Amino acid sequence: MSKKLTFISSGGAFSKLNRNNSAYYKINEKLVLIDCGETVFHDILNKEIINDDIKRIDIIITHFHSDHVGSLGSLVFFCRYKQIDVNIIFPIKSIPKKLLDIFGIEEKLYNLKTPQEVNDYYIKEYKQLHGDLRNDETIIPMPAYGYHIKDENINIYYSGDTTTLHQEVLEKFKSKEIEYLYHEITTDGYKAHFPLEKLEQLIDKNERNRVYCMHMGDNTDIKEVKRIGFRSVR
């Protein structure tokens, strides 16, 4: 059985108590970090996640809302100071480049890679439906991805924020080609996130112990999540 992700924090954009959702795992001298929201960099420092053994950081980005990329620039600058190689992984290279250009970060300080260009472990992206809600509650689409990540230590799918669960991901999870599913949920009816009751409909009861709910509001009833049979990263 593969290892699980370690969560730095588990909240959504408006969380007071649980800060921005982000997770990582370490293998040898490499840290693989998923998302880097506004609160994440300082949580990394406070928890001393980057120690002297780390020589490379892969930052996998699900999408470019600020609660998922808001401290990306600070982390890149810090890695230069610590002489750590940085790969930023996203299917569309022009988007992270544009953000880092605005932050004033030279291209020589990081490497941009698509999932297909990562050659020392398996990572496959799945395009997701996600977006901001305007005042009239229509969804504005934006590039957003979930990822199947697999190496000798880990075999997981991480959803990011989404209103969908890709059918291929669901089939791979049911056949155990994906061991653990990390999925964001909402319990307050917010239309740009994934309703807990929808996840309940899609996942058989005997498989729910392999599903970890994340990116939850501060008022999410964790006891209810567990009563249904899911796990919580909080």
LINDA-V798226 format. One record per pair of residues at least 24 apart in sequence whose ideal C-beta (glycine too) atoms are under 10 Angstrom apart, sorted by sequence separation. I is the first residue (numbers start at 1). J is the second residue. D is the distance in Angstrom with one decimal. If there is no record, write none. Layout:
I/J/D
I/J/D
This chain:
3/27/9.1
13/37/7.9
15/39/8.6
19/43/6.4
26/50/9.9
29/53/5.9
30/54/7.3
31/55/9.2
32/56/9.3
33/57/6.1
34/58/9.3
35/59/8.1
36/60/9.4
72/96/7.5
76/100/6.9
86/110/4.4
87/111/4.8
88/112/5.5
89/113/5.1
90/114/7.3
91/115/6.4
93/117/9.5
123/147/5.7
124/148/4.7
139/163/7.7
148/172/7.2
155/179/4.2
156/180/4.6
157/181/5.2
158/182/4.7
159/183/4.6
160/184/6.9
193/217/9.0
196/220/8.2
205/229/5.5
8/33/8.3
12/37/9.6
13/38/8.6
24/49/6.7
26/51/9.3
28/53/8.5
29/54/6.2
30/55/7.3
31/56/7.3
32/57/7.9
33/58/6.9
34/59/8.0
35/60/7.4
36/61/7.4
50/75/8.9
54/79/9.1
57/82/9.5
80/105/8.8
85/110/8.6
86/111/6.7
87/112/7.9
88/113/7.1
89/114/7.2
90/115/8.4
91/116/8.5
122/147/10.0
123/148/7.0
124/149/8.4
148/173/9.6
154/179/8.3
155/180/7.2
156/181/7.3
157/182/6.8
158/183/8.4
159/184/5.5
161/186/9.4
196/221/9.1
200/225/9.8
203/228/9.3
204/229/9.3
8/34/9.5
9/35/9.8
11/37/9.2
24/50/9.8
28/54/9.6
29/55/4.1
30/56/4.8
31/57/4.8
32/58/4.8
33/59/5.0
34/60/4.9
35/61/6.3
64/90/8.4
69/95/9.4
73/99/7.7
77/103/8.5
80/106/9.3
85/111/7.3
86/112/9.9
87/113/5.2
89/115/6.2
122/148/7.3
123/149/5.2
124/150/8.6
154/180/8.4
156/182/6.0
157/183/8.0
158/184/9.3
159/185/9.4
181/207/8.8
185/211/9.7
187/213/9.6
199/225/9.5
203/229/8.2
5/32/9.1
7/34/9.6
8/35/9.2
26/53/8.3
28/55/8.7
29/56/6.3
30/57/7.5
31/58/7.3
32/59/8.4
33/60/7.0
34/61/8.1
35/62/5.8
38/65/10.0
40/67/9.0
44/71/8.5
55/82/9.5
57/84/5.8
58/85/9.3
59/86/6.8
60/87/9.0
61/88/6.8
63/90/8.7
69/96/7.8
72/99/6.9
73/100/6.4
76/103/8.0
77/104/9.5
122/149/7.1
123/150/7.7
150/177/8.9
163/190/9.7
181/208/9.5
190/217/8.2
203/230/7.7
8/36/9.5
9/37/8.0
11/39/8.4
26/54/7.4
28/56/9.1
30/58/6.7
31/59/9.0
32/60/6.8
33/61/9.5
34/62/7.1
35/63/8.6
37/65/8.1
38/66/5.8
39/67/8.1
40/68/8.8
43/71/9.0
50/78/7.7
54/82/8.0
55/83/8.5
56/84/6.5
57/85/7.3
58/86/8.1
59/87/7.0
60/88/8.4
61/89/6.8
62/90/8.6
64/92/9.6
72/100/7.2
77/105/6.9
80/108/9.3
89/117/8.2
121/149/7.1
122/150/4.2
123/151/9.1
150/178/8.1
163/191/7.2
174/202/9.8
183/211/6.3
185/213/4.7
188/216/9.9
196/224/7.8
200/228/5.5
5/34/7.4
8/37/9.3
37/66/6.9
38/67/6.1
40/69/9.2
41/70/8.6
42/71/7.2
45/74/9.4
50/79/8.1
55/84/6.2
56/85/4.5
57/86/5.3
58/87/4.7
59/88/5.1
60/89/4.6
61/90/4.6
70/99/9.9
73/102/8.5
74/103/8.6
76/105/5.5
80/109/5.1
89/118/6.3
121/150/6.7
122/151/6.7
130/159/9.6
148/177/8.5
149/178/9.5
150/179/8.6
163/192/6.4
165/194/7.2
173/202/9.5
174/203/8.6
180/209/9.8
181/210/6.3
182/211/7.9
183/212/7.4
184/213/7.6
185/214/7.5
186/215/8.3
187/216/7.6
188/217/6.0
196/225/6.8
199/228/8.5
200/229/8.3
9/39/6.3
35/65/9.4
37/67/4.2
38/68/9.1
40/70/7.8
41/71/3.6
44/74/9.5
45/75/9.6
52/82/8.6
54/84/6.0
55/85/6.6
56/86/7.6
57/87/7.3
58/88/8.2
59/89/6.7
60/90/7.7
61/91/9.4
69/99/6.5
73/103/3.6
76/106/9.7
79/109/7.8
80/110/8.6
87/117/8.9
115/145/8.4
121/151/3.7
130/160/7.3
131/161/9.3
148/178/6.0
162/192/8.8
163/193/6.9
164/194/7.7
173/203/7.9
174/204/7.6
180/210/5.4
181/211/4.7
182/212/4.8
183/213/6.4
184/214/5.6
185/215/7.2
186/216/7.7
187/217/7.0
200/230/8.0
8/39/8.6
9/40/6.8
36/67/9.9
37/68/5.1
38/69/8.7
39/70/7.8
40/71/5.3
41/72/8.1
44/75/7.2
51/82/9.9
54/85/9.7
56/87/7.2
57/88/9.3
58/89/5.9
59/90/8.9
61/92/10.0
64/95/5.9
69/100/9.7
72/103/7.8
73/104/8.0
74/105/9.8
79/110/7.9
87/118/7.4
118/149/9.5
120/151/7.7
121/152/8.3
126/157/8.0
128/159/7.1
130/161/5.1
131/162/9.9
161/192/7.0
162/193/7.7
163/194/6.1
176/207/9.1
179/210/6.7
180/211/7.6
181/212/7.1
182/213/8.2
183/214/7.0
184/215/3.5
185/216/6.1
186/217/6.8
188/219/7.3
197/228/8.9
199/230/7.2
8/40/5.9
35/67/8.3
36/68/7.2
37/69/6.8
38/70/3.3
39/71/7.2
40/72/8.7
41/73/8.8
42/74/8.2
50/82/6.9
63/95/9.1
64/96/7.8
73/105/5.7
77/109/7.5
115/147/7.0
121/153/8.9
122/154/10.0
128/160/6.6
129/161/10.0
130/162/5.0
131/163/8.4
161/193/6.0
162/194/5.8
163/195/8.6
170/202/6.3
178/210/8.7
180/212/6.5
181/213/9.6
182/214/5.6
183/215/8.5
184/216/7.7
185/217/9.1
187/219/7.8
188/220/8.3
196/228/7.4
8/41/9.8
24/57/9.0
35/68/4.4
36/69/5.9
37/70/5.1
38/71/5.7
41/74/4.5
45/78/7.9
66/99/9.9
72/105/8.9
76/109/5.7
77/110/10.0
115/148/9.2
121/154/8.4
122/155/8.8
124/157/9.3
126/159/8.8
128/161/7.9
129/162/6.3
130/163/6.4
148/181/9.9
149/182/9.9
161/194/8.0
165/198/8.1
170/203/8.2
174/207/6.8
182/215/9.2
187/220/5.3
9/43/5.8
24/58/9.6
34/68/9.1
35/69/7.2
36/70/7.5
37/71/6.6
38/72/9.8
40/74/9.2
41/75/4.9
44/78/8.4
50/84/7.2
61/95/8.4
64/98/9.1
76/110/5.3
89/123/7.0
91/125/5.2
115/149/9.1
126/160/9.7
128/162/3.9
129/163/5.0
130/164/8.2
164/198/9.5
165/199/7.5
173/207/7.3
176/210/8.4
186/220/8.1
187/221/6.7
196/230/8.1
8/43/4.9
24/59/9.6
35/70/9.8
36/71/5.5
37/72/8.8
40/75/7.7
41/76/9.7
61/96/6.6
64/99/6.7
75/110/9.7
90/125/8.5
127/162/9.6
128/163/7.8
129/164/4.6
146/181/9.7
147/182/9.8
159/194/7.3
163/198/8.7
167/202/9.9
185/220/7.4
8/44/6.6
24/60/9.7
36/72/4.6
38/74/9.7
41/77/9.4
73/109/9.9
89/125/9.0
91/127/8.1
126/162/9.2
128/164/5.5
146/182/9.0
22/59/9.9
23/60/9.8
35/72/9.1
36/73/9.1
41/78/7.1
59/96/8.9
127/164/9.1
128/165/8.6
129/166/9.9
146/183/8.5
165/202/6.0
173/210/7.4
187/224/7.6
8/46/9.6
9/47/9.7
36/74/8.6
61/99/9.6
72/110/9.4
126/164/9.1
128/166/7.2
146/184/9.4
165/203/9.0
173/211/8.2
187/225/8.3
8/47/6.8
33/72/10.0
36/75/5.6
126/165/9.2
127/166/7.9
36/76/9.2
126/166/4.4
159/199/9.9
185/225/7.5
6/47/9.5
8/49/7.1
21/62/9.4
126/167/9.7
128/169/9.8
33/75/8.0
126/168/7.0
6/49/8.4
126/169/5.8
124/168/9.4
20/65/9.7
22/67/9.3
124/169/9.5
185/230/8.3
20/66/8.8
21/67/7.4
22/68/8.0
20/67/4.7
21/68/7.7
95/142/9.5
183/230/8.7
185/232/9.3
19/67/9.1
20/68/7.2
31/79/9.9
95/143/6.6
124/172/9.9
144/192/10.0
20/69/9.8
22/71/9.5
181/230/9.5
182/231/9.6
20/70/7.4
142/192/9.9
181/231/9.9
20/71/8.4
59/110/8.6
92/143/5.7
180/231/9.0
182/233/7.2
13/65/6.7
15/67/8.5
36/88/9.1
91/143/7.4
139/191/6.8
140/192/9.2
12/65/9.9
13/66/7.5
14/67/8.5
31/84/8.5
33/86/9.9
57/110/9.6
58/111/9.5
60/113/9.7
90/143/8.3
92/145/9.2
138/191/9.4
139/192/6.1
162/215/9.8
13/67/3.9
91/145/6.0
130/184/9.6
137/191/6.5
156/210/9.7
157/211/9.8
158/212/9.5
160/214/9.7
161/215/6.4
12/67/6.8
13/68/8.7
29/84/9.4
30/85/9.2
32/87/9.5
34/89/9.5
56/111/9.8
58/113/8.2
60/115/8.2
90/145/7.6
137/192/9.5
159/214/8.1
160/215/8.1
11/67/8.4
29/85/9.7
33/89/9.8
89/145/9.9
91/147/9.7
156/212/8.8
158/214/8.5
159/215/8.3
13/70/9.5
30/87/9.5
32/89/9.1
133/190/7.8
9/67/10.0
60/118/9.0
89/147/8.5
133/191/6.2
133/192/5.4
58/118/7.2
89/149/10.0
131/191/9.5
132/192/6.8
131/192/5.9
58/120/9.4
130/192/6.3
58/121/8.7
60/123/7.1
62/125/9.2
129/192/9.1
130/193/8.3
56/120/9.8
130/194/9.4
58/123/8.8
60/125/9.2
63/128/8.1
65/130/8.6
62/128/8.1
65/131/9.7
128/194/9.6
63/130/6.1
65/132/7.8
62/130/8.6
63/131/9.3
68/144/9.3
65/142/7.8
64/142/7.0
63/142/6.1
64/143/7.5
65/144/8.7
63/143/6.4
64/144/8.5
62/143/9.7
63/144/3.8
61/143/9.9
62/144/6.2
63/145/6.9
61/144/9.8
62/145/5.8
63/146/9.8
61/145/8.2
62/146/6.8
60/145/9.0
62/147/7.4
32/118/9.7
61/147/9.6
60/147/6.0
32/121/8.0
60/149/7.4
30/120/8.2
30/121/8.9
32/123/9.1
58/149/9.7
28/120/9.9
68/160/7.2
27/120/9.4
68/161/7.5
27/121/8.1
67/161/8.8
65/160/9.4
62/158/7.3
65/161/7.1
62/159/7.7
63/160/5.8
60/158/7.9
62/160/2.7
63/161/6.5
61/160/8.6
62/161/6.8
63/162/8.9
60/160/9.5
62/162/8.5
34/147/7.5
34/149/8.1
32/149/7.3
32/151/8.8
30/151/9.7
32/153/9.8
32/154/8.2
34/156/9.5
62/184/9.2
35/158/8.7
25/149/8.6
27/151/6.6
34/158/5.5
27/152/7.8
28/153/9.5
35/160/7.3
25/151/9.2
27/153/5.3
34/160/8.2
35/161/9.6
26/153/8.9
27/154/7.9
65/192/9.7
25/153/6.9
25/154/5.6
25/156/8.7
23/156/9.1
23/158/7.2
21/158/10.0
21/160/8.8
21/161/8.5
5/149/9.0
68/215/9.4
2/150/8.2
13/161/9.0
34/182/8.6
67/215/8.9
2/151/8.7
3/152/10.0
5/154/7.5
12/161/8.3
2/152/8.4
3/153/5.3
4/154/7.7
2/153/6.1
3/154/5.6
5/156/6.4
2/154/4.9
3/155/9.3
4/156/7.5
2/155/4.7
3/156/9.3
5/158/7.4
62/215/9.8
1/155/9.2
2/156/7.5
23/182/7.1
21/182/9.6
21/184/7.1
12/184/8.0
12/185/10.0
10/184/9.8
12/186/8.1
4/179/9.0
5/180/7.9
7/182/9.0
3/179/9.9
4/180/6.1
12/188/10.0
14/190/10.0
2/179/5.4
3/180/9.5
5/182/6.4
1/179/7.1
2/180/7.5
4/182/8.8
12/190/8.6
1/180/9.4
35/215/9.4
12/193/7.7
23/212/9.3
23/214/7.6
22/214/9.5
21/214/5.5
22/215/9.6
21/215/4.1
20/215/8.9
21/216/8.2
18/214/10.0
18/215/9.4
18/216/7.3
18/217/8.6
15/215/9.1
17/217/9.7
18/218/6.1
15/216/8.2
17/218/4.8
10/212/9.7
12/214/9.6
13/215/9.1
15/217/6.9
16/218/5.9
17/219/9.6
18/220/9.2
10/213/8.9
11/214/9.2
12/215/5.4
14/217/7.5
15/218/5.3
10/214/5.6
11/215/7.3
12/216/6.9
13/217/9.7
14/218/8.2
15/219/9.9
7/212/8.7
9/214/9.6
10/215/7.0
11/216/6.8
12/217/5.7
15/220/9.9
9/215/9.7
10/216/6.3
11/217/7.4
12/218/8.3
5/212/7.8
7/214/7.0
11/218/6.5
4/212/7.6
10/218/9.9
12/220/9.3
5/214/9.0
11/220/9.3
10/220/9.4
23/233/7.3
21/233/8.2
21/234/10.0
18/233/9.7
18/234/6.4
17/234/9.5
10/232/7.9
10/233/5.0
11/234/8.4
9/233/9.2
10/234/4.6
7/232/9.9
9/234/9.2
7/233/4.5
4/231/9.4
6/233/9.2
7/234/7.8
5/233/7.7
4/233/9.1
